[in-house]
Amino acid sequence: MLTELEGAILSDIYHRGRDTAFKIRRAFAESPSLEWKGSAGAVYSAIQRMERRGLVLAVPLDDARGTKRLSVTEAGCDALHDWACDPARSASVGIDPFRLRSGIWLTLDAPERTSVLRAIRKGIEQSIAAHKAYARLHDTIEGSSIDLSLRLQKARLAWLEAIEEGEPQE
């Protein structure tokens, strides 16, 4: 069973043609997601684990840095397919920092809640703008991820608006 990080790495190699650990790490570092940015340092060890498990083939290139060209093995393709098509994990709401904090915001006194929600709204609006700019640089695989991120951020804005207008929660 692949972790989310391993699945994302295999997808980067297989679908997006990123064939060195450096290229993959850089893609994670450039991601608009803070969680993926934080994973950039974990990329190398995840690739090594997948190489040991026979999911990734790493062929040394003849360079001074010890670069290896990465490819996904047949077992890796099977694992990537299973990971991508797992209905339970695909439907999971996962770790969501907005959702985890939302109930706490409602316990704040009115002036602080208004201030916090306004700041969060501004952050989401900035995130939407950054995602739209980032979308112009990427392919179909990343494009669907960006589209879903934009839709999620818009849903968050709608929730904030409902809370600010005093609508009852479901």
Contacts in CASP RR format, 6 or more apart in sequence:
PFRMAT RR
TARGET T0000
AUTHOR 0000-0000-0000
METHOD contacts of the structure
MODEL  1
MLTELEGAILSDIYHRGRDTAFKIRRAFAESPSLEWKGSAGAVYSAIQRM
ERRGLVLAVPLDDARGTKRLSVTEAGCDALHDWACDPARSASVGIDPFRL
RSGIWLTLDAPERTSVLRAIRKGIEQSIAAHKAYARLHDTIEGSSIDLSL
RLQKARLAWLEAIEEGEPQE
1 82 0 8 1.000
1 83 0 8 1.000
2 10 0 8 1.000
2 79 0 8 1.000
2 80 0 8 1.000
2 82 0 8 1.000
2 83 0 8 1.000
3 46 0 8 1.000
5 39 0 8 1.000
5 42 0 8 1.000
5 43 0 8 1.000
5 46 0 8 1.000
6 46 0 8 1.000
6 49 0 8 1.000
6 50 0 8 1.000
6 55 0 8 1.000
6 83 0 8 1.000
7 79 0 8 1.000
7 80 0 8 1.000
7 83 0 8 1.000
7 84 0 8 1.000
8 28 0 8 1.000
8 36 0 8 1.000
9 24 0 8 1.000
9 43 0 8 1.000
9 46 0 8 1.000
9 47 0 8 1.000
9 50 0 8 1.000
10 50 0 8 1.000
10 55 0 8 1.000
10 56 0 8 1.000
10 72 0 8 1.000
10 76 0 8 1.000
10 79 0 8 1.000
10 80 0 8 1.000
10 83 0 8 1.000
11 80 0 8 1.000
11 84 0 8 1.000
11 141 0 8 1.000
12 18 0 8 1.000
12 23 0 8 1.000
12 24 0 8 1.000
12 27 0 8 1.000
13 19 0 8 1.000
13 24 0 8 1.000
13 56 0 8 1.000
13 70 0 8 1.000
13 71 0 8 1.000
13 72 0 8 1.000
14 72 0 8 1.000
14 77 0 8 1.000
14 80 0 8 1.000
15 141 0 8 1.000
16 27 0 8 1.000
16 139 0 8 1.000
16 141 0 8 1.000
16 142 0 8 1.000
18 24 0 8 1.000
18 27 0 8 1.000
18 70 0 8 1.000
19 69 0 8 1.000
19 70 0 8 1.000
19 71 0 8 1.000
20 67 0 8 1.000
20 68 0 8 1.000
20 69 0 8 1.000
20 70 0 8 1.000
21 43 0 8 1.000
21 44 0 8 1.000
21 47 0 8 1.000
21 68 0 8 1.000
21 70 0 8 1.000
22 67 0 8 1.000
24 43 0 8 1.000
24 47 0 8 1.000
24 70 0 8 1.000
25 40 0 8 1.000
25 41 0 8 1.000
25 43 0 8 1.000
25 44 0 8 1.000
26 40 0 8 1.000
28 36 0 8 1.000
28 37 0 8 1.000
28 38 0 8 1.000
28 39 0 8 1.000
28 40 0 8 1.000
28 41 0 8 1.000
28 43 0 8 1.000
29 37 0 8 1.000
29 40 0 8 1.000
31 37 0 8 1.000
32 127 0 8 1.000
32 130 0 8 1.000
32 131 0 8 1.000
32 134 0 8 1.000
32 146 0 8 1.000
32 149 0 8 1.000
33 149 0 8 1.000
35 95 0 8 1.000
47 56 0 8 1.000
47 58 0 8 1.000
47 70 0 8 1.000
50 56 0 8 1.000
50 76 0 8 1.000
51 57 0 8 1.000
51 58 0 8 1.000
53 75 0 8 1.000
54 73 0 8 1.000
54 75 0 8 1.000
54 76 0 8 1.000
55 72 0 8 1.000
55 73 0 8 1.000
55 75 0 8 1.000
55 76 0 8 1.000
55 79 0 8 1.000
56 70 0 8 1.000
56 71 0 8 1.000
56 72 0 8 1.000
56 73 0 8 1.000
56 76 0 8 1.000
57 70 0 8 1.000
57 71 0 8 1.000
57 72 0 8 1.000
57 73 0 8 1.000
58 68 0 8 1.000
58 69 0 8 1.000
58 70 0 8 1.000
59 68 0 8 1.000
59 69 0 8 1.000
59 71 0 8 1.000
60 66 0 8 1.000
60 67 0 8 1.000
60 68 0 8 1.000
61 67 0 8 1.000
61 68 0 8 1.000
61 69 0 8 1.000
72 80 0 8 1.000
83 89 0 8 1.000
84 90 0 8 1.000
93 99 0 8 1.000
98 120 0 8 1.000
98 156 0 8 1.000
102 159 0 8 1.000
105 113 0 8 1.000
105 116 0 8 1.000
105 117 0 8 1.000
105 120 0 8 1.000
105 163 0 8 1.000
106 113 0 8 1.000
106 163 0 8 1.000
108 116 0 8 1.000
114 164 0 8 1.000
117 160 0 8 1.000
117 163 0 8 1.000
117 164 0 8 1.000
120 160 0 8 1.000
121 157 0 8 1.000
121 160 0 8 1.000
124 153 0 8 1.000
124 156 0 8 1.000
124 157 0 8 1.000
124 160 0 8 1.000
125 157 0 8 1.000
127 153 0 8 1.000
128 150 0 8 1.000
128 153 0 8 1.000
128 154 0 8 1.000
131 146 0 8 1.000
131 149 0 8 1.000
131 150 0 8 1.000
131 153 0 8 1.000
132 150 0 8 1.000
134 146 0 8 1.000
135 142 0 8 1.000
135 143 0 8 1.000
135 146 0 8 1.000
135 147 0 8 1.000
135 150 0 8 1.000
138 146 0 8 1.000
END
